[in-house]
Amino acid sequence: MITKKHWTRNTVIFGGIALWGLLLISCVTVNRAVLAPPNVAGAKFVGTKECVECHRDQVDHFASSTHAKLALADASVGDTGCEACHGAGSIHVKSGGAKGTIVNPRTSPEACFACHLEKRGEFSLPNTHPVLAGKVTCVDCHDVHAGDAIKGNGAAMESQNETCTKCHSAQKGPFVYEHGAMKEGCVACHSPHGSVNAKMLVARDANLCLRCHLEAPTATGMINANAVRHTPEDHATRLMQGTCWSAGCHEAPHGSNANNHVRR
């Protein structure tokens, strides 16, 4: 005979308390990242309300930013969203915004590396943007005061590409024959923080192109037809000559005004 299990009153009470406790813990640990702010010698915390006086444009959109989730380890200092990244601001406020009185990520990436330590490692790879050399800064590409800190994010993929083409203007176009990868965004092929591959590519040689242009093998196992364009051309011997763009075939990977096969 099968016996039915009955929930006792104590089981329900203690189970509910345990579940409520887990929910509270998850909210605290997921929604707020606790950190120690950068040090500004001799300065004290003044709170975001003081920052609004001069930096209203940044503060007005800050609530929508992922950085708004940062919280200081010492909660007694109050609302210090800005100072979590810029350091205590009393000297900065008293001096009327004098340079060198606050931590500025535009001049030093160390403020960003305090949380994004893995990016410091990527910038130490053989091929990177020259952030550590001081020629490029994190805020050249990231809007740290709004959204998820990526310019042109979400559906505005074209704007995200424009962040790159501000410097890489030769790749901007428009081109008569576009490469579909550009619609995916520059990061479809390039790792913007650094890579072991030349030109900060996410993969080397023909492997980069084959991430999208998958080749369908024939019955003998030879690479034959392009699964995207469905061409009958045999690429097996061509791939042995070098990369897709260095073997003399597809020399304009960002787009072409002369050939629909993205050649010059």
C-alpha distance (Angstrom), angle and dihedral (degrees) to the residues before:
residue distance angle dihedral
M1 . . .
I2 3.81 . .
T3 3.79 114.2 .
K4 3.75 121.2 -150.3
K5 3.80 119.3 -128.4
H6 3.80 114.4 -125.4
W7 3.78 122.7 -152.6
T8 3.80 110.7 -131.3
R9 3.79 122.5 -142.3
N10 3.81 91.7 -111.8
T11 3.83 91.7 50.3
V12 3.77 91.4 54.3
I13 3.83 93.4 46.6
F14 3.79 97.1 46.9
G15 3.80 91.9 40.8
G16 3.79 90.9 52.7
I17 3.80 92.4 48.4
A18 3.79 91.4 49.8
L19 3.81 92.1 49.3
W20 3.81 91.9 47.8
G21 3.80 90.1 50.2
L22 3.81 91.8 52.2
L23 3.79 90.8 50.5
L24 3.81 92.0 51.0
I25 3.81 91.7 48.5
S26 3.81 92.1 48.5
C27 3.80 91.6 51.0
V28 3.79 92.7 50.6
T29 3.79 96.2 44.3
V30 3.80 98.3 40.7
N31 3.80 102.2 40.6
R32 3.79 99.8 41.7
A33 3.78 128.1 48.2
V34 3.80 111.3 -159.0
L35 3.78 116.4 -148.0
A36 3.77 144.1 158.2
P37 3.82 110.7 -109.6
P38 3.81 123.8 -129.3
N39 3.78 114.5 -85.1
V40 3.80 122.8 -105.4
A41 3.78 107.2 -174.6
G42 3.81 113.0 -118.6
A43 3.80 95.3 -1.1
K44 3.78 128.3 125.9
F45 3.80 130.8 -154.0
V46 3.79 114.6 -94.9
G47 3.81 102.6 174.3
T48 3.79 133.7 -117.3
K49 3.81 92.0 -77.6
E50 3.80 89.2 75.1
C51 3.82 91.7 51.4
V52 3.81 92.1 56.0
E53 3.79 91.3 67.0
C54 3.83 92.0 72.1
H55 3.80 105.9 10.0
R56 3.80 103.2 48.7
D57 3.82 94.4 139.4
Q58 3.80 91.4 59.4
V59 3.80 96.0 41.0
D60 3.83 95.8 46.8
H61 3.83 91.5 64.0
F62 3.77 97.8 32.5
A63 3.82 95.4 94.3
S64 3.82 89.2 68.1
S65 3.80 92.7 50.9
T66 3.78 124.6 102.1
H67 3.81 86.1 -133.7
A68 3.79 88.6 65.6
K69 3.79 86.7 75.8
L70 3.80 91.5 69.3
A71 3.79 116.7 108.6
L72 3.79 131.0 -174.8
A73 3.78 120.3 -113.9
D74 3.83 89.1 -122.7
A75 3.80 105.6 60.6
S76 3.83 91.8 -176.5
V77 3.81 91.3 80.2
G78 3.81 90.4 69.8
D79 3.82 129.1 -144.6
T80 3.79 104.7 6.3
G81 3.79 104.6 151.7
C82 3.82 94.3 140.2
E83 3.80 94.7 42.0
A84 3.80 91.9 54.5
C85 3.83 87.1 77.3
H86 3.79 103.3 19.7
G87 3.82 100.0 42.6
A88 3.80 129.5 -123.6
G89 3.80 110.2 -26.8
S90 3.81 108.9 -158.0
I91 3.82 95.1 104.6
H92 3.81 90.9 44.1
V93 3.80 91.3 52.6
K94 3.80 94.5 44.1
S95 3.81 92.0 50.1
G96 3.80 92.6 50.2
G97 3.79 93.7 -112.4
A98 3.80 99.9 -46.5
K99 3.80 117.0 179.9
G100 3.78 117.1 -99.3
T101 3.81 93.8 27.7
I102 3.80 95.1 98.6
V103 3.81 135.9 33.9
N104 3.81 109.5 -97.2
P105 3.84 117.5 -165.6
R106 3.81 88.3 -162.6
T107 3.80 89.2 70.9
S108 3.80 99.9 28.9
P109 3.82 127.6 34.7
E110 3.81 90.5 -162.4
A111 3.81 89.9 90.0
C112 3.82 88.6 60.6
F113 3.80 94.6 41.3
A114 3.81 89.6 59.6
C115 3.82 86.6 79.1
H116 3.80 103.2 13.0
L117 3.78 96.0 55.1
E118 3.81 92.9 150.9
K119 3.83 89.5 62.8
R120 3.79 90.6 59.7
G121 3.81 86.8 58.0
E122 3.82 91.5 49.7
F123 3.80 91.0 50.8
S124 3.80 87.7 56.3
L125 3.82 92.1 60.8
P126 3.83 119.7 107.3
N127 3.83 95.4 -99.7
T128 3.81 118.3 40.3
H129 3.76 145.4 127.9
P130 3.84 106.3 -84.5
V131 3.80 96.1 -107.1
L132 3.80 95.8 133.3
A133 3.81 88.4 50.0
G134 3.81 89.9 56.2
K135 3.81 95.3 -119.0
V136 3.83 94.0 111.3
T137 3.80 129.1 28.4
C138 3.78 132.9 -154.1
V139 3.81 92.5 -114.2
D140 3.81 91.1 57.6
C141 3.81 85.9 76.3
H142 3.81 104.2 18.7
D143 3.79 130.7 64.7
V144 3.79 98.3 -150.7
H145 3.81 95.9 -179.1
A146 3.82 99.7 59.0
G147 3.80 139.7 40.1
D148 3.78 120.1 -19.7
A149 3.82 92.0 -29.0
I150 3.82 94.8 -103.9
K151 3.80 115.7 115.6
G152 3.78 112.7 -129.4
N153 3.81 93.0 14.5
G154 3.78 128.5 164.2
A155 3.81 115.4 19.1
A156 3.83 92.1 -10.1
M157 3.79 93.6 86.4
E158 3.80 90.9 146.2
S159 3.79 89.6 60.2
Q160 3.78 90.0 51.5
N161 3.80 88.9 56.4
E162 3.78 89.1 48.7
T163 3.79 88.5 60.9
C164 3.81 87.6 63.1
T165 3.79 97.6 39.0
K166 3.79 92.2 56.1
C167 3.79 83.8 81.7
H168 3.82 101.3 17.8
S169 3.80 94.4 54.3
A170 3.83 95.6 155.4
Q171 3.80 89.7 65.9
K172 3.80 95.5 49.8
G173 3.79 100.9 84.3
P174 2.96 135.6 149.9
F175 3.79 92.9 -135.6
V176 3.79 129.5 -169.3
Y177 3.79 88.6 -133.1
E178 3.77 111.3 36.6
H179 3.77 125.5 -157.8
G180 3.80 108.8 -126.2
A181 3.80 90.7 -138.0
M182 3.81 89.6 71.3
K183 3.80 88.8 64.1
E184 3.80 88.0 57.3
G185 3.78 89.3 53.5
C186 3.79 134.4 -105.1
V187 3.80 90.4 -82.0
A188 3.82 89.3 66.8
C189 3.80 86.9 79.5
H190 3.81 104.8 14.2
S191 3.80 132.1 60.7
P192 3.82 101.1 -144.6
H193 3.80 97.3 -160.0
G194 3.78 96.4 50.0
S195 3.78 146.1 -59.6
V196 3.79 141.8 -162.7
N197 3.81 86.9 -126.8
A198 3.80 126.4 84.1
K199 3.83 115.9 -93.8
M200 3.82 88.3 17.0
L201 3.80 90.8 -80.3
V202 3.80 117.4 173.0
A203 3.82 90.5 -133.9
R204 3.78 134.9 16.2
D205 3.78 134.5 -119.3
A206 3.81 119.2 -11.0
N207 3.80 89.7 -24.1
L208 3.79 87.8 82.3
C209 3.81 93.2 59.9
L210 3.80 94.2 39.4
R211 3.80 89.7 62.2
C212 3.82 85.4 79.2
H213 3.81 105.1 11.6
L214 3.79 96.6 60.3
E215 3.78 113.8 -169.3
A216 3.81 118.6 -135.5
P217 3.84 113.0 -138.8
T218 3.78 120.9 -132.6
A219 3.79 125.1 -129.0
T220 3.82 88.9 -85.1
G221 3.79 91.9 51.3
M222 3.82 95.1 -108.6
I223 3.79 118.9 139.4
N224 3.77 105.6 -109.6
A225 3.79 124.7 143.9
N226 3.77 128.2 42.3
A227 3.80 107.4 -122.1
V228 3.81 92.3 -149.8
R229 3.82 102.4 46.2
H230 3.83 94.8 21.7
T231 3.79 92.1 -137.7
P232 3.82 121.1 168.7
E233 3.82 91.9 -137.5
D234 3.79 117.5 123.8
H235 3.83 109.8 -126.4
A236 3.79 96.2 177.3
T237 3.80 96.4 96.4
R238 3.79 93.8 34.6
L239 3.79 93.3 57.9
M240 3.80 88.8 55.3
Q241 3.82 89.2 61.8
G242 3.79 93.5 65.2
T243 3.78 140.5 -80.8
C244 3.78 120.2 -19.3
W245 3.82 91.2 -102.6
S246 3.81 99.8 38.3
A247 3.80 97.8 47.8
G248 3.81 90.9 74.5
C249 3.80 96.8 -100.1
H250 3.81 116.0 88.5
E251 3.78 102.7 23.8
A252 3.80 98.8 157.4
P253 3.81 105.9 57.1
H254 3.81 93.5 166.2
G255 3.81 94.2 54.4
S256 3.79 141.4 -63.5
N257 3.78 138.8 -128.5
A258 3.80 93.5 -161.3
N259 3.79 112.0 42.1
N260 3.78 135.4 34.1
H261 3.79 89.7 -143.6
V262 3.80 86.7 67.3
R263 3.78 94.4 -104.9
R264 3.77 126.8 139.9
